[in-house]
Amino acid sequence: MTFKEELEILIAKNLKTYIDNNDRFIADYNREQELTKEYNGRQLLELLQNADDAKSTEVEIVWDEKKASFYFKSRPTLFIRRH
């Protein structure tokens, strides 16, 4: 099974869960809102913590002043697909 197919199955399962149980949808939404409040202003620190947790040997943070945005890259890659 390809990674794309796995994602499609996961998305379909989650959609079914929310369709079948809208209380769960509301609860998950509320939890996401709380998490957003908790991390507000700490996003960069959290990215650095994630890189440290992944035993990254290098972190690159680039600020794009024109777009008023940044990107964050660490090595090793944080998202490793395991079978």
C-alpha angles and dihedrals in degrees: 000000000000124000089247091054091049090052092048090053092048091049091049091050092050093047090050090050091053094044092049095044116028090175087066089051091053093045092051091047091051091048091051090052091052092049090050090055092048093052097041108128092007101078096111092047090051091051090051091048090050090051090050092048089052090052091242114187095200136027126192123193118183123188117206104203094188093055094033089229141107138208128215126208130176136180128256097042109259096215110062118169111229124195 
